[in-house]
């Protein structure tokens, strides 16, 4: 396999993390909303977990984007 082809394949695989982050964010907010509707009194105590989960899911997508850019445009 040529190095250029391997670089493009690796960047595509790293970009999959960006799509997975979008799915993760939807699951996080959906689960929070479902739990808040079932038990509104506990919704305030779970809000911190909501924001931490959102930040981790978003960071996963950004790391995937960063790795794909490094593979495409790096040395």
C-alpha positions, 0 to 999 in steps of 0.5 A: 500500500502506498503511504499516501493511501494509508494516510487517507484511510487513517484520516477517514478512520479517525473522522469516524470519532466525529460522527460517534460524538454526535450520536453520543451527545444525542444519547446524553441529552435524551437520557437526561430528558427521560430521567428528568421527566420521570423524576423531576426532583432529581433533575437538578442533581444530575445536571452536572453529569449532563454537562460532563458527559456533553464535554467528554463527547464533544472532546472525543469528536474534536480529538478525532478531527485533530488526529485526522488533520495531523494525518492529512497535513502532518509530516 
